Amino acid sequence: MGKNKKNMGHTRKEEEQGKKVLIGIGVVAVVLVIAMFVLYSFWG
């Protein structure tokens, strides 16, 4: 029983970390898209 509780807590922590990673990737993607639009507007 003790091991199961520990594993559940660990998976919850991993899920939170995964969400943070996904949010970080999303933010980076948005920044890249904005940067591309800015560069295109300068050269276009």
C-alpha positions as CSV (number, residue, x, y, z in Angstrom):
1,M,0.0,0.0,0.0
2,G,2.8,2.4,0.9
3,K,4.5,1.9,-2.4
4,N,1.3,2.5,-4.3
5,K,0.8,5.9,-2.5
6,K,4.4,6.8,-3.3
7,N,4.0,6.0,-7.0
8,M,0.7,7.9,-7.2
9,G,2.4,11.0,-5.8
10,H,5.3,10.5,-8.2
11,T,3.0,10.3,-11.2
12,R,1.1,13.4,-10.1
13,K,4.4,15.2,-9.9
14,E,5.4,14.0,-13.4
15,E,2.0,15.1,-14.8
16,E,2.6,18.6,-13.3
17,Q,6.1,18.7,-14.8
18,G,4.7,17.5,-18.2
19,K,2.1,20.3,-18.2
20,K,4.8,22.8,-17.4
21,V,6.9,21.4,-20.3
22,L,3.9,21.6,-22.7
23,I,3.1,25.2,-21.6
24,G,6.8,26.1,-22.1
25,I,6.8,24.5,-25.6
26,G,3.6,26.4,-26.5
27,V,5.1,29.7,-25.3
28,V,8.3,29.1,-27.3
29,A,6.2,28.2,-30.4
30,V,4.1,31.4,-30.1
31,V,7.3,33.5,-29.7
32,L,8.8,31.9,-32.8
33,V,5.7,32.5,-34.8
34,I,5.6,36.2,-33.7
35,A,9.3,36.5,-34.5
36,M,8.7,35.1,-38.0
37,F,5.9,37.5,-38.6
38,V,8.1,40.5,-37.5
39,L,11.0,39.3,-39.7
40,Y,8.6,38.9,-42.7
41,S,7.2,42.3,-42.1
42,F,10.7,43.8,-42.1
43,W,11.8,42.0,-45.3
44,G,8.4,42.1,-47.0
